[in-house]
Amino acid sequence: MKRIISLNCNGIRSAANKGMFDWLAGQKADVLCLQEIKAQPADLEGLDTFAPKGWHVHFNSALRKGYSGTAIYSRAKPNAVLTTLGATEFDDEGRYIEARFGELSVVSLYLPSGSAGPERQESKDRFLKFFEPKLREMMGEGRQYVLCGDWNIAHTQKDLKNWRSNQKNSGFLPHERAWMTDVFENIGWVDAYRALHPDAEGEGYTWWSNRGNAFANNVGWRIDYQLATPDLRDKLRAAQVHTSTRFSDHAPLIMDFDL
């Protein structure tokens, strides 16, 4: 069994202060993928909290301090770690890190959010256009992939509480949803959570606004995914979203694979 956890931690230091690493110690996880770490390696150097015993730690920080960035914690030492996609706009923001373990690649991915305004939505749209052929390339490599991360898109009406009022908002725009449909139906990636819970609604949410008691009322969005290559579909064993303790405005997505 291999347990892979994905979490947008909204600041690794903030999440650590809220007990994320204490919680991780009891999870029997093999890999932890973090997004939006908002830290540089130098900020965490020498602090045991961020380099727990028994874990190999790799960061891809944004050039801009206190912004974006991804990380992978793994029990096994990766054979290789890749941190570039080949587009300066996104590489400078630390949006991708891939750890390779033999024939398996585990990726921590942080798609841009378009909610801050038109400029950020334009950046998000550029990412979608750029990343689609990358997803096709990965599918044709013959490797096993698990792409973990905050995709900042709710795919269907089942993936957010108030879908009717959000149809013109970033994260649920028609072209974003169509892009996700293409990823699943045409390119062939497997939505690991949906493969195990095809009809689930509220319990699959992974993000809640900090406004209006959204978490208490479970007015959420499912925007964090683990996408797998088709050869891993039959190896999926369990999926859950951890909500009993909170480390950020997102919740950890926990997937168990028979690998």
C-alpha positions in Angstrom: 0.0 0.0 0.0 1.3 3.5 -0.8 -0.4 6.5 0.7 -0.1 9.8 -1.1 -1.4 13.0 0.5 -1.9 16.3 -1.3 -2.5 19.7 0.5 -2.5 23.3 -0.4 -1.0 24.4 2.9 -1.4 28.1 2.3 2.0 28.7 3.9 4.1 25.9 5.2 5.0 27.8 8.3 1.4 28.6 9.0 0.3 25.0 8.5 3.2 23.7 10.7 2.0 26.0 13.5 -1.4 24.5 13.2 -0.1 21.0 13.7 0.3 19.7 10.1 3.6 17.8 10.7 2.3 16.4 14.0 -0.7 15.1 12.1 1.5 13.7 9.3 3.5 11.6 11.8 0.5 9.5 12.4 -0.7 9.1 8.8 1.6 6.2 7.6 2.0 8.3 4.4 4.6 7.5 1.8 4.5 10.9 0.0 3.2 14.3 0.9 2.7 16.9 -1.8 2.4 20.5 -0.7 1.3 23.5 -2.7 1.5 27.2 -1.9 4.4 26.8 0.5 5.1 30.5 0.5 8.7 30.0 1.7 12.3 29.7 0.5 14.6 26.8 1.6 16.7 29.4 3.5 13.7 30.4 5.5 13.4 26.8 6.9 17.1 25.9 7.1 18.0 24.3 10.4 14.5 24.0 11.6 13.8 20.3 12.4 10.0 20.9 12.1 10.4 21.2 8.3 12.8 18.4 7.9 11.3 15.6 10.0 13.3 12.5 10.6 12.8 9.7 8.0 11.6 12.1 5.2 13.4 13.2 2.1 12.4 16.8 1.4 12.5 18.7 -1.9 11.2 22.3 -2.5 10.5 24.3 -5.6 10.1 27.9 -4.3 8.8 30.9 -6.3 11.4 33.6 -7.0 9.0 36.0 -5.3 9.2 35.6 -1.6 6.2 34.6 0.3 4.3 33.4 -2.8 3.3 30.2 -4.4 5.8 27.3 -4.4 5.6 23.5 -4.2 7.2 20.7 -2.2 7.4 17.0 -2.0 8.1 15.0 1.2 8.8 11.3 0.6 9.8 8.3 2.7 11.8 6.8 -0.2 14.7 8.8 -1.8 13.7 9.8 -5.3 15.8 8.7 -8.2 15.4 12.1 -9.7 13.6 15.4 -8.9 12.4 17.7 -11.7 11.4 21.3 -11.1 10.9 22.9 -14.5 8.1 22.8 -17.0 9.8 24.9 -19.7 7.8 28.1 -19.3 9.5 30.9 -17.4 6.2 32.5 -16.3 5.3 29.3 -14.4 8.7 28.0 -13.5 9.5 31.3 -11.7 6.4 30.8 -9.6 7.5 27.3 -8.5 4.3 25.6 -9.7 5.7 22.1 -10.5 7.9 19.6 -8.8 8.2 15.9 -9.8 9.8 13.1 -7.8 10.7 9.9 -9.7 10.7 6.6 -7.9 11.6 4.0 -10.5 8.8 3.9 -13.0 6.5 6.0 -10.8 6.4 9.8 -10.9 4.6 11.8 -8.1 4.0 15.4 -8.9 3.0 18.4 -6.8 1.3 20.9 -9.0 -0.2 24.3 -8.2 -2.3 25.9 -11.0 -2.7 29.6 -11.0 -5.8 31.1 -9.5 -7.8 33.6 -11.6 -9.9 34.9 -8.7 -7.7 38.0 -8.1 -8.7 39.6 -11.4 -8.4 39.6 -15.2 -4.6 39.5 -15.3 -4.4 36.4 -13.1 -7.2 34.8 -15.1 -5.2 35.4 -18.2 -2.2 33.8 -16.6 -4.3 30.8 -15.6 -5.6 30.5 -19.2 -2.1 30.6 -20.5 -1.2 27.8 -18.1 -4.1 25.7 -19.3 -3.0 26.1 -22.9 0.6 25.4 -22.1 0.0 22.4 -19.8 -2.4 20.4 -22.0 0.2 19.2 -24.4 2.4 18.4 -21.4 -0.3 16.1 -20.1 -0.5 14.4 -23.4 3.3 13.9 -23.4 3.2 12.4 -19.9 0.5 10.0 -21.0 2.6 8.7 -23.8 5.9 8.3 -21.8 5.0 4.8 -20.5 5.6 6.0 -16.9 3.1 5.8 -14.1 2.1 9.2 -12.8 0.2 10.6 -9.9 -0.4 14.4 -10.4 -1.3 15.9 -7.0 -2.3 19.4 -6.5 -4.5 22.4 -6.3 -6.0 22.6 -9.8 -8.2 25.7 -9.0 -11.0 24.2 -11.0 -14.2 22.5 -9.9 -15.0 20.2 -12.7 -18.8 19.5 -12.4 -21.8 20.6 -10.5 -21.1 17.9 -7.9 -17.8 19.6 -7.1 -19.1 22.7 -5.4 -22.0 23.6 -3.2 -23.2 26.8 -4.9 -22.6 25.9 -8.6 -25.5 28.1 -10.0 -24.1 31.3 -8.6 -20.5 30.6 -9.5 -20.9 29.9 -13.3 -19.2 33.3 -14.1 -16.5 33.0 -11.4 -13.0 31.8 -11.9 -12.7 28.1 -10.9 -16.0 27.2 -12.5 -15.9 29.0 -15.8 -17.2 27.0 -18.8 -13.9 26.9 -20.6 -12.1 25.8 -17.4 -14.5 22.9 -16.9 -14.3 22.0 -20.6 -10.5 21.8 -20.2 -10.8 19.4 -17.3 -13.3 17.3 -19.3 -10.7 17.1 -22.1 -8.0 16.0 -19.6 -10.2 13.2 -18.4 -12.2 12.1 -21.4 -9.8 12.8 -24.3 -6.3 12.6 -22.9 -7.3 9.8 -20.5 -6.2 10.9 -17.0 -8.1 9.3 -14.1 -9.6 11.5 -11.4 -8.6 9.2 -8.6 -11.2 10.4 -6.0 -14.0 10.3 -8.5 -13.0 6.8 -9.6 -13.7 5.6 -6.1 -16.6 8.0 -5.3 -18.4 8.7 -8.5 -21.5 10.2 -6.9 -20.1 11.8 -3.8 -20.8 15.5 -3.3 -20.3 17.3 0.0 -17.7 15.0 1.5 -15.4 15.5 -1.4 -14.9 19.3 -1.0 -11.3 20.3 -0.4 -11.5 24.1 -0.1 -13.8 26.6 1.7 -13.8 30.3 1.7 -12.8 32.0 4.9 -16.0 34.2 4.6 -19.5 33.5 5.9 -18.9 30.4 7.9 -18.3 28.4 4.7 -16.5 25.6 6.4 -19.0 25.2 9.2 -21.8 25.1 6.6 -19.8 22.9 4.2 -20.1 25.5 1.4 -17.1 24.1 -0.3 -15.4 23.4 -3.6 -13.5 20.3 -4.8 -10.5 21.8 -6.5 -7.7 19.6 -5.2 -7.2 16.4 -7.2 -4.9 13.4 -7.6 -4.8 12.5 -11.3 -3.4 9.1 -12.2 -2.4 7.4 -15.4 -5.0 4.7 -16.5 -2.7 1.8 -15.5 -3.2 2.9 -11.8 -7.0 2.9 -11.9 -7.1 -0.8 -10.7 -4.6 0.0 -8.0 -6.8 2.6 -6.3 -7.9 1.4 -2.8 -9.2 4.3 -0.8 -9.8 8.1 -0.9 -10.7 10.5 1.8 -10.6 14.2 2.6 -9.4 15.0 6.1 -11.5 17.7 7.7 -11.4 17.0 11.5 -8.4 19.2 11.9 -7.6 22.2 9.8 -4.2 23.3 8.6 -5.2 25.8 5.9 -8.3 26.9 4.0 -7.8 23.6 2.0 -8.1 20.0 3.4 -5.7 17.2 2.8 -6.7 14.7 0.0 -5.5 11.3 1.0 -5.3 8.5 -1.6 -4.2 4.9 -1.0 -2.8 2.9 -3.9 -1.8 -0.7 -4.0 1.7 -0.2 -5.5 
